Amino acid sequence: MIDHITMNTIQPLEYDSYFHIYNRGINGENLFRDDINYEHFLHLYFKYTEPIAETYAWCLMKNHFHLLVRILPENEIENMRTIDGDHRISNSQKRFNPTRQFAHLFNAYAKAFNKKYGRTGGLFETPFRRIKVTDESYFKELVFYIHNNPVKHGFAAALTDYPWSSYQSIISIKPTKTNREKVFGWFNSRSEFTEYHLYKQERVTFQSFESDD
């Protein structure tokens, strides 16, 4: 599905729009080596994206990641209160720039990763990839695709077991920064959300088994 889409031009991050954002390590580099890397990326992710976007699904794997977000309307995005992570008040009334916030996220993570592992240079492919999502009927499929990605790439036997995706936080009753209520709305309920994932995973597994015959 997603893998067969090619992008000849880079889609700008438009306000009040949904995007599938994904990227991988440069030259096949692993983005995450230890659990602490996943945790730090998520900490930075919400730090930099909360002012400009809502998050509906995410998945982090060793060498790539997937996100489903909605860039907020321009009038809902806060005026700048930080500059590159420094707690300095900006005299201007410019608002946070969505594309720049993602760039800050990747730069901040790469800086910490390089320091921890004694490496230098870029960590992520640039520019980061994004596809605008306009068809609401596609949201369910995309949420499943993101959550099933670890199974597809052999990082887990079942999407319900993988710890570094939004699946567990969405079905949990604990507070989450992922907008679970909006996601449940696409699936009609929490139970239909889980049933859809289990059904689709069984179908994908069965189709894969059939193709091996």
C-alpha angles and dihedrals in degrees: 000000000000093000092064094057114100123194119214093177132029112254110227117233099253123200119257091015137120121238138185103216121190140157144161141214118285113262090002093301115165112248094198127039103162137023090256089063092057090047093049093048091052091048091052092041095060092038092059101032104042092079092055111024149030117230123219105168138003140172130186121200131176096269106015145018142209130210135182111203143158116222106223123242110272093247090056095053113099123243112257116280098164137045115211090332096310114127094235122134114240115225090209125083093225115138127231109280111228097214092046091050091057090047089052089051094053093043093049093049094046090050092053092043093050092049093050096048101032096243131134137209135036121338104188130055111252136258096029113237125250137172123194113232115210104157112084091198087064095058094082092051092047094049089052091045091054094047093045095049095096089056092046092053096041099252093120140015093224132018090228090063099049111104101199102065134080093248096094094042091051095053093040123095090221120104114275137182089220112095096243095166092059090047092050087051090061090052094037094236146007091260093051089049091058094039092052092051093048093045094047092047091052090049093049091049092047093048090049090051091049092050090055092059 
